Amino acid sequence: MARHWTRAGLAAALACCLAAPSSAARSGPSVLDAVTTRQLTAAAGTLLQGRSEALVQRRARSHPDVPTEVLGVRISPRVARVQERAFRQLEHSNRAPVEGGPAYTGARTSLDARRALRAGDRITLDAVEHTVVRYGTGKSGTGRVTQSVPRRFDFRKRGDDIVLVGERVLDPNARPVNDPAPRSR
């Protein structure tokens, strides 16, 4: 009799395992903890803030160096090269909100994380960038341009390191003020 119950119990356990959804067997993307999400957001936000600051005219011109690491998140050499090009282009473009209009006088960018997921060695951070750029002085007053742009940042986990390997704007109609003009092909 005990043998019959053992077989029945094993059969029931096996049936439960087989009936479990396939997602339980395969691990899908997992949500990152709040501390890691803040760490990734800070690294990505540092690059965006640097580009925003590159828009502002300064007498002694020196663009910020692209950091190699922010709060333990490394910046890939390819991303660093793209940022350097963006800094140079934005510094020299002096893009005003109106053609021939007053130059930008101040910039502030923040990043709100919406979702950070990890799947294997890949990490994706979806966030909304909020940028305020001020322009004009004197009698014409001071104006500002405010934007909120959804972005995605791609990271790779390499051993114990997390490396920022790419970014993109999620809204195809968005024209972020702190993105350089597209390169002509």
PyMOL commands that set and color helices and strands:
alter all, ss='L'
color gray80, all
select helices_A, chain A and resi 2-19+22-25+34-54+77-93+138-140
alter helices_A, ss='H'
color red, helices_A
select strands_A, chain A and resi 30-31+69-70+73-75+104-119+122-135+143-158+161-169
alter strands_A, ss='S'
color yellow, strands_A
deselect
rebuild
show_as cartoon
